[in-house]
Amino acid sequence: MKNQGHGLCLLGVLLLAVAGGSCSRGMPAPKIRHEGDGTVVVDVSTLGEYQTTVTRFQLIDLSESRIVWEFTASSGKPQIWEVRLVPGENSVAPPEAEYGQYTTRSPENQQSFFLSLERGYAVQIWGDEQDPARCIFQLADSTGSEPDRPH
């Protein structure tokens, strides 16, 4: 009798793991790749080689709980492979997409946004589903130096 309870508990944990094993239904979990100069590549490709439909992308500064950059699909079903983020100034221009276009929603009326080294960031990425895929990362380079902040 005791073993049956443990078996049911284990089955429940396995079902939960299978159901919640990906970031969201249908949207591949983004992979974070760090490059030596502090650049972070948010890889949203499917199976590492196919473009993925991304309808909304948010970059959040975790220390301030604010959206640093957001873009959304404005036409079609835009597909991309990756989003590149660098320490310091980043353009607000969304990545080039096939099968559609993006519009920047945040920051408004600015040409760029600033990312700091050693600061925590999160991305939320929506595909055709309502639940976003999420991941957390930090920008860091091998020198540990902070880029110059514009005045």
C-alpha positions, 0 to 999 in steps of 0.5 A: 500500500505504501509503495502505491502511494509513492508510485502515484506521487512519482507519476504526478511529479513526472506528469508535472515535469512533462507538462511544464518541461518547456517554457511554453507550449509550442514556443521553443525555450530560448537559449542564451549564448554568451560571447567573449565581448559581453554580447548575449545572443538570445537564440529562439531558433527551432531545433537550432536551425529553423526560424521561429515565429515570434509575435512579441519580445520583452527585455526586462531589467530585473533590478528595476522591474521595468521593460527596457525594450519591447517589440511586437508583430505589426504585420504577418507572422514574423520569424527570426533566429536570434536577438543580439544584445550588447553591453552599452548602447543597443538600437531600438530597431527590432531584428530583421524578420521574414514573413512579417514585420515588427514595431518597437513599443518600448522605449518610445521616442528613443533611438537606443536603450542601455544595458549594464554588465553584471545586471540581471535581465529577463526576456519573455518571448511569445509565439502563437501561444498566449504563454511566453517563454522566459529566461534570465541572464546577465551580460558579462565580459571577460574584462569585467569593465563597464561600458561608458554610459551616455550622458 
